[in-house]
């Protein structure tokens, strides 16, 4: 079942075309990596999926509805988690912002919200830091808190924008291991520059530079064995390959299936 | 100092100092965490236009200043939501035009000789009972707003983009914070004057931010610290016959210096 369906979507700011005729469908429990150059339209595509902006042409459906109607089922982890670190706020308060519920107490937070937030924190291994000020955490820990905030809404889809851009190498690996674990029950979409890392975890990849080219990369060795050794991929080579409309292994099945949906 | 408490003007001054300081602590916290200090400065100076108009038409000063300040807040809120990248230019413009309007209307007022300095640097020793009602009402309003909408204000202040995704009306709360700032600025003018109001809205907040781990504690700590500064400043002002507003600000600034000196090691 596809959870996100994007059909013939175009988007332009003023007269500058950002996205042109985009088609993409994300299946349940996919791990989709969105890659591409800066200014290529990655963030715009995310905003479209989140319903922050509306496409001028084409249609987007998320979980069978228009994006703004299914927002409560999407978890979103924004790009910059290092802004506002001086802000006097406790970890648990940040996480509770993600809570979705119709009933809310007259003031303060409800018991269910606290429980839900603690649950989300323990999912990311941060429950010990619930009462800590957010600014006292490291970049990696803060990113975990942001993921917990997204999880607090029990999302079916988790969208992460550059989740490791400000984290050291070990921290990056831990974050991706965490996302991989979450992927057992949640559909994941990650926008990232770390191509070699992301390809290790993702099963599909979409390269966006105004237009979109889609690749099934669940079988990495088969996909990439023609490009250098198995263990190490040259990022430039990879980007070029994913940027073209066809690569040898994707061509026969995936692309054919892909074209059908168009 | 003790014998001074028998005078009504001194009792008024102390009560006004407490009410205004607490309002300034709470609203100052919101202004600082939302990075609106320059906006608040713009509103403060624009409100001088309202003072000028009130003097010319013979209206109560608070009324004129409040309407003008709230108008400026709405204008600034609208502009910042639309033209974010040119915001500083617009605020600078509103700032100057507001003051100019005030000066011209004061010029036009026949036989006007009210002390202009008292609005620029405050006149806490001349607080009337009506002023106190206005201050008390505003502080109550602020307390109600931050109590019942604490989580929304927190969400908008910390991460407005995410708050928007969670169905919080970001524009409404952003505008609400600006309107409350405008009203707080108006009552603070009476205590420290419109030139010094920014210091009152920021210095206690800066200290409280370092000592708090939640917005709630920051707001109330700021209120307490601001009250302390105001009372000590008032004492200096009374004892050495100095301008009250300037004394309060100097006490705040020196305390901030001492605080930074001792807090640095931590």
HADDOCK unambig.tbl for C-alpha pairs under 7 A between the chains (distance, minus, plus):
assign (segid A and resid 87 and name CA) (segid B and resid 33 and name CA) 6.49 0.50 0.50
assign (segid A and resid 88 and name CA) (segid B and resid 209 and name CA) 6.46 0.50 0.50
assign (segid A and resid 88 and name CA) (segid B and resid 212 and name CA) 6.13 0.50 0.50
assign (segid A and resid 88 and name CA) (segid B and resid 213 and name CA) 4.69 0.50 0.50
assign (segid A and resid 88 and name CA) (segid B and resid 214 and name CA) 4.59 0.50 0.50
assign (segid A and resid 88 and name CA) (segid B and resid 215 and name CA) 5.41 0.50 0.50
assign (segid A and resid 89 and name CA) (segid B and resid 213 and name CA) 5.52 0.50 0.50
assign (segid A and resid 89 and name CA) (segid B and resid 214 and name CA) 4.39 0.50 0.50
assign (segid A and resid 89 and name CA) (segid B and resid 215 and name CA) 6.10 0.50 0.50
assign (segid A and resid 90 and name CA) (segid B and resid 213 and name CA) 6.14 0.50 0.50
assign (segid A and resid 90 and name CA) (segid B and resid 214 and name CA) 6.05 0.50 0.50
assign (segid A and resid 97 and name CA) (segid B and resid 155 and name CA) 6.51 0.50 0.50
assign (segid A and resid 106 and name CA) (segid B and resid 148 and name CA) 6.56 0.50 0.50
assign (segid A and resid 107 and name CA) (segid B and resid 147 and name CA) 6.54 0.50 0.50
assign (segid A and resid 107 and name CA) (segid B and resid 148 and name CA) 5.15 0.50 0.50
assign (segid A and resid 108 and name CA) (segid B and resid 151 and name CA) 6.88 0.50 0.50
assign (segid A and resid 133 and name CA) (segid B and resid 213 and name CA) 5.36 0.50 0.50
